[in-house]
Amino acid sequence: MTPANAVPSSGVSIPAAEAVSLVESGDVWLLDVREDFEWNEVHAPSAHHIPVGDLGLRQHELPDNGMIAVICHVGGRSRMVTDALVAADYRAVDVSGGMVAWQASGGEVLVGGEAEDRS
């Protein structure tokens, strides 16, 4: 784990709890690569949604500088996308465990378009 609020090296996997902290501090741009139906069920409110299959056509939406944290359901797709982004000279990290781990780590989510009650 990197020190608090330190942006990790590009290409690595980071724990969901670290990703939550980095997103909340504004240090990373959260990219959700899941399909539309998965996004509509639950997603982080600060995430930017570009499904894996649309990345080629929507690459222009990615930030040119800064770190991108890539997330999917449990980590498989986000690892592949992270590797592809790093190969294309983007700074990107994989969120290990995906949205399942994000939620378990206390990350804020919208469920069906509404904020989840975490009380």
C-alpha positions in Angstrom: 0.0 0.0 0.0 1.3 3.5 -0.8 1.5 6.2 1.8 -1.7 8.2 2.5 -2.7 10.3 -0.5 0.4 9.2 -2.5 -0.5 8.3 -6.1 0.8 4.7 -6.8 3.0 3.8 -9.7 1.3 3.2 -13.1 0.4 -0.3 -14.0 0.0 -1.8 -10.5 -3.0 -3.1 -8.8 -4.1 -1.2 -5.7 -6.5 -2.4 -2.9 -10.0 -1.0 -3.1 -9.6 0.8 0.2 -6.7 2.7 -1.3 -8.6 3.5 -4.4 -11.5 4.9 -2.3 -9.2 7.2 -0.5 -7.5 8.4 -3.7 -10.8 9.0 -5.5 -12.2 10.9 -2.5 -9.1 13.1 -2.4 -9.3 13.8 -6.1 -6.0 12.2 -6.9 -7.2 9.8 -9.5 -9.9 9.6 -12.2 -12.1 6.6 -11.7 -12.9 4.7 -14.9 -15.7 2.0 -14.6 -15.4 -0.4 -17.6 -18.4 -2.6 -16.8 -21.4 -3.1 -19.0 -24.4 -0.8 -18.9 -26.6 -3.2 -16.9 -23.9 -3.5 -14.2 -23.4 0.3 -14.1 -27.2 0.8 -13.7 -27.3 -1.7 -10.8 -24.6 -0.1 -8.7 -21.7 2.3 -9.3 -19.5 4.9 -7.6 -21.0 8.3 -8.0 -17.6 9.8 -9.0 -16.9 7.2 -11.7 -16.8 7.8 -15.4 -18.5 5.0 -17.3 -17.0 3.7 -20.5 -17.7 0.0 -21.1 -14.7 -2.1 -22.3 -16.2 -2.5 -25.7 -16.5 1.2 -26.2 -13.0 2.3 -25.1 -11.6 2.4 -28.6 -14.3 4.8 -29.8 -14.3 6.8 -26.6 -10.6 7.0 -25.8 -10.8 10.8 -26.4 -12.8 11.0 -23.1 -9.8 9.8 -21.0 -7.7 12.4 -19.2 -4.4 13.1 -21.0 -2.5 13.5 -17.7 -3.1 12.3 -14.2 -3.7 8.8 -12.9 -6.7 6.7 -14.0 -8.0 4.0 -11.6 -9.8 1.3 -13.6 -12.6 -0.7 -11.9 -15.0 -3.5 -13.0 -17.0 -6.0 -11.1 -14.3 -8.2 -9.5 -11.1 -7.2 -11.3 -10.6 -9.2 -14.5 -11.6 -6.6 -17.1 -10.1 -3.8 -15.2 -6.7 -5.6 -15.2 -6.8 -6.0 -19.0 -7.8 -2.4 -19.5 -5.1 -1.1 -17.2 -2.5 -3.1 -19.1 -3.8 -1.7 -22.4 -3.9 1.9 -21.1 -0.3 1.6 -19.8 0.8 0.3 -23.1 -0.8 3.3 -24.8 1.2 5.6 -22.4 -1.6 6.5 -20.0 -0.9 6.4 -16.3 -3.3 3.8 -14.9 -3.8 1.4 -12.0 -6.2 -1.5 -11.5 -8.6 -1.5 -8.6 -8.1 -5.0 -7.1 -11.4 -6.8 -6.4 -13.5 -4.3 -8.4 -16.8 -3.0 -7.2 -17.3 -5.9 -4.9 -14.2 -4.8 -2.9 -15.1 -1.1 -3.4 -18.4 -1.6 -1.6 -16.8 -3.9 1.1 -14.2 -1.1 1.7 -16.9 1.4 2.4 -16.7 3.2 -0.9 -19.7 5.4 -1.7 -22.1 3.8 -4.3 -25.3 4.6 -6.0 -27.7 1.6 -6.1 -30.2 1.9 -9.0 -29.4 5.6 -9.2 -29.8 6.3 -5.5 -27.2 6.6 -2.8 -26.8 3.5 -0.7 -27.6 3.8 3.0 -24.4 2.8 4.8 -25.8 3.3 8.3 
